Amino acid sequence: MKISFHGHSVVKIETNEKTILIDPFITGNEMTDLKLEDEKPDVIILTHGHNDHVGDTVELAKKNDSLVIANHELATYLSWQLVKTHPMHVGGAYEFDFGKVKFTQAFHGSGLITDGNEIIYMGMPAGILLMIEGKTIFHAGDTGLFSDMKLIGERHPIDLAFLPIGDNFTMGPEDAATAASFLKAKKVVPIHYDTFPPIKQDPHKFVEMLEDSEGEVMKAGDVIEY
């Protein structure tokens, strides 16, 4: 299994049978190495409805007949765009043919800005627990620090966690380091930083703060293999 990071919050998981994209913000993302025309995901999982996370979901899903997994409100909206969806919500889990997905809480917003300058409510934001090929991957989505991360770590031994460190819109490095200690993930990768001026951070300083987890700064295109 290959797990790669592609700038901002974009994560790709490749198994022998499936390619999964989390939060495929490609168009307009200066931090990514991905090209929209090259991506062929079987599954897309979304943490919430902000434009920099939904990204190119509709185009990718229509072109590749991808299954999109998202919270109920966001999944419903995407189904109206003729996208194949599986709605879920915070606290719920579902066993798919590629693995098990569970949505955790996240403290953030979730509204999609349309071309007509309207904001459409897209339900609660979430983190993603992905249990696949004997490993547990946690993508926290956009969130602030919350103490129930301890419970997530206690209930689900995490092999790899992707945590936002950008501050301003999400946790900053200090809070993300505390989150890592709560989660007790074996390895932690910082995400959601440097894409926009308000979220400029030094990810190496974040890694130096980690006490209970191994930290790894991934550049766009870097891969972790299990």
C-alpha positions as CSV (number, residue, x, y, z in Angstrom):
1,M,0.0,0.0,0.0
2,K,1.3,3.5,-1.0
3,I,0.2,6.6,0.9
4,S,1.2,9.9,-0.7
5,F,0.8,13.6,0.2
6,H,0.0,16.1,-2.5
7,G,-0.1,19.5,-0.9
8,H,-2.6,21.3,1.3
9,S,-4.8,18.4,2.6
10,V,-4.7,16.1,-0.4
11,V,-3.8,12.5,0.4
12,K,-3.8,9.5,-1.9
13,I,-4.0,5.9,-0.8
14,E,-3.1,3.2,-3.5
15,T,-3.8,-0.5,-2.9
16,N,-3.5,-3.3,-5.3
17,E,-7.2,-2.8,-6.2
18,K,-8.2,0.7,-5.4
19,T,-7.0,4.3,-5.6
20,I,-8.5,6.6,-2.9
21,L,-8.2,10.4,-2.9
22,I,-9.0,12.5,0.2
23,D,-9.9,16.1,-0.3
24,P,-8.8,16.4,-4.0
25,F,-8.1,20.1,-4.2
26,I,-6.0,20.2,-7.4
27,T,-7.2,23.1,-9.6
28,G,-5.9,26.3,-8.0
29,N,-3.7,24.5,-5.5
30,E,-0.2,25.8,-6.1
31,M,1.2,23.3,-3.6
32,T,0.1,20.2,-5.4
33,D,2.1,18.1,-7.9
34,L,-1.0,16.4,-9.2
35,K,-2.5,17.0,-12.7
36,L,-6.3,16.7,-12.9
37,E,-6.2,14.8,-16.2
38,D,-3.9,12.2,-14.8
39,E,-6.0,11.3,-11.7
40,K,-8.3,8.3,-11.8
41,P,-9.6,7.7,-8.3
42,D,-12.0,4.8,-7.6
43,V,-13.0,6.5,-4.3
44,I,-13.0,10.1,-3.1
45,I,-13.5,10.8,0.6
46,L,-14.3,14.4,1.8
47,T,-13.7,15.8,5.2
48,H,-16.0,18.8,4.7
49,G,-17.6,21.2,2.2
50,H,-15.1,24.0,1.9
51,N,-13.9,24.7,-1.7
52,D,-10.3,23.9,-0.9
53,H,-11.3,20.4,0.2
54,V,-14.1,19.5,-2.2
55,G,-11.9,20.8,-4.9
56,D,-12.2,18.9,-8.2
57,T,-14.5,16.2,-6.8
58,V,-17.3,16.6,-9.2
59,E,-15.1,16.5,-12.4
60,L,-13.0,13.6,-11.1
61,A,-16.0,11.6,-10.0
62,K,-17.9,12.0,-13.2
63,K,-14.9,11.2,-15.4
64,N,-13.9,8.1,-13.4
65,D,-17.3,6.9,-12.0
66,S,-15.8,7.4,-8.6
67,L,-17.7,6.7,-5.4
68,V,-17.7,9.9,-3.2
69,I,-18.0,9.4,0.6
70,A,-19.0,12.5,2.5
71,N,-21.3,13.7,5.2
72,H,-25.0,13.5,4.4
73,E,-25.6,17.1,3.4
74,L,-22.5,17.3,1.2
75,A,-23.2,13.9,-0.3
76,T,-26.7,14.9,-1.1
77,Y,-25.6,18.1,-2.8
78,L,-23.0,16.1,-4.9
79,S,-25.7,13.6,-5.8
80,W,-27.6,16.4,-7.4
81,Q,-24.5,17.0,-9.6
82,L,-25.0,13.4,-10.8
83,V,-22.1,12.1,-8.7
84,K,-22.3,8.6,-7.2
85,T,-22.2,9.1,-3.4
86,H,-22.3,7.2,-0.1
87,P,-23.6,9.5,2.7
88,M,-22.2,9.1,6.2
89,H,-22.0,11.2,9.4
90,V,-19.9,11.9,12.5
91,G,-19.6,8.8,14.7
92,G,-20.7,6.4,11.9
93,A,-18.7,3.7,10.3
94,Y,-19.2,1.6,7.2
95,E,-17.4,-1.4,5.7
96,F,-16.6,-0.9,2.0
97,D,-15.0,-3.4,-0.3
98,F,-11.6,-1.6,0.1
99,G,-11.7,-1.1,3.9
100,K,-13.6,0.5,6.8
101,V,-14.3,4.2,7.0
102,K,-15.4,6.0,10.2
103,F,-16.1,9.7,10.5
104,T,-14.9,11.5,13.7
105,Q,-15.8,14.9,14.9
106,A,-13.9,18.0,13.8
107,F,-14.3,21.5,15.0
108,H,-14.5,23.7,11.9
109,G,-17.1,25.0,9.4
110,S,-18.4,23.5,6.2
111,G,-19.9,25.7,3.5
112,L,-19.4,25.6,-0.2
113,I,-19.1,29.0,-2.0
114,T,-20.8,28.8,-5.4
115,D,-20.0,30.7,-8.6
116,G,-22.9,32.9,-7.8
117,N,-21.2,34.0,-4.5
118,E,-23.6,32.1,-2.4
119,I,-22.6,30.0,0.6
120,I,-24.4,26.6,0.9
121,Y,-24.3,24.8,4.2
122,M,-22.7,21.4,3.8
123,G,-23.2,19.7,7.1
124,M,-20.8,19.0,9.9
125,P,-17.0,18.8,9.2
126,A,-15.3,15.5,10.0
127,G,-12.1,13.6,10.4
128,I,-11.6,10.3,8.7
129,L,-10.5,7.0,10.1
130,L,-9.6,4.6,7.4
131,M,-8.9,1.0,8.3
132,I,-7.3,-0.6,5.3
133,E,-5.0,-3.5,4.7
134,G,-4.3,-4.0,8.4
135,K,-3.4,-0.3,9.0
136,T,-5.4,2.6,10.5
137,I,-4.9,6.0,8.9
138,F,-6.4,9.2,10.4
139,H,-7.0,12.3,8.4
140,A,-8.1,15.0,10.9
141,G,-9.5,17.3,8.2
142,D,-9.7,20.9,9.3
143,T,-10.1,21.1,13.0
144,G,-9.1,22.8,16.2
145,L,-7.7,20.9,19.1
146,F,-10.3,19.0,21.2
147,S,-9.8,16.6,24.2
148,D,-11.8,13.8,22.7
149,M,-8.9,13.1,20.4
150,K,-7.7,11.1,23.4
151,L,-10.7,8.9,23.0
152,I,-10.1,8.5,19.2
153,G,-6.5,7.4,20.0
154,E,-7.6,5.0,22.7
155,R,-10.4,3.4,20.6
156,H,-8.4,3.2,17.4
157,P,-4.7,2.5,17.4
158,I,-3.4,4.8,14.7
159,D,-0.5,4.0,12.4
160,L,-0.4,7.2,10.5
161,A,-2.1,10.6,11.2
162,F,-2.3,13.6,9.0
163,L,-2.8,16.7,11.1
164,P,-3.4,20.4,10.1
165,I,-0.8,22.8,11.5
166,G,-1.5,26.0,9.6
167,D,-3.2,28.0,12.4
168,N,-5.6,30.8,11.6
169,F,-8.3,28.4,10.2
170,T,-7.2,25.2,12.1
171,M,-4.8,24.1,14.8
172,G,-1.5,25.7,14.8
173,P,1.8,23.7,15.4
174,E,1.6,23.8,19.2
175,D,-2.0,22.6,19.4
176,A,-1.3,20.0,16.7
177,A,1.6,18.6,18.7
178,T,-0.8,18.2,21.7
179,A,-3.3,16.5,19.3
180,A,-0.6,14.1,18.3
181,S,0.1,13.2,21.9
182,F,-3.6,12.7,22.5
183,L,-3.9,10.4,19.4
184,K,-0.7,8.5,20.1
185,A,-0.3,7.8,16.4
186,K,2.9,6.0,15.5
187,K,3.7,8.5,12.7
188,V,2.4,12.0,12.2
189,V,2.5,14.1,9.0
190,P,1.7,17.8,9.0
191,I,-0.8,19.1,6.4
192,H,-2.8,22.3,5.6
193,Y,0.0,24.8,5.8
194,D,1.8,27.2,3.4
195,T,-1.0,27.1,0.7
196,F,-2.2,30.7,1.6
197,P,-0.4,33.5,3.4
198,P,-2.3,33.2,6.7
199,I,-1.3,29.6,7.1
200,K,2.5,29.8,6.6
201,Q,4.3,27.5,9.0
202,D,7.6,25.7,9.4
203,P,6.6,22.0,9.5
204,H,10.0,21.0,10.7
205,K,9.5,22.9,13.9
206,F,6.2,21.1,14.4
207,V,8.0,17.7,14.0
208,E,10.5,18.8,16.6
209,M,7.6,19.4,19.1
210,L,6.4,15.8,18.9
211,E,7.1,13.6,21.9
212,D,5.1,10.4,21.5
213,S,5.1,10.0,17.7
214,E,7.5,9.9,14.9
215,G,7.1,13.0,12.7
216,E,7.6,13.1,8.9
217,V,7.5,16.2,6.7
218,M,6.2,15.2,3.3
219,K,6.7,17.2,0.2
220,A,4.1,17.0,-2.6
221,G,4.5,13.6,-4.2
222,D,6.3,11.9,-1.2
223,V,5.2,8.4,-0.5
224,I,5.0,6.2,2.6
225,E,4.8,2.5,1.9
226,Y,3.3,-0.2,4.1
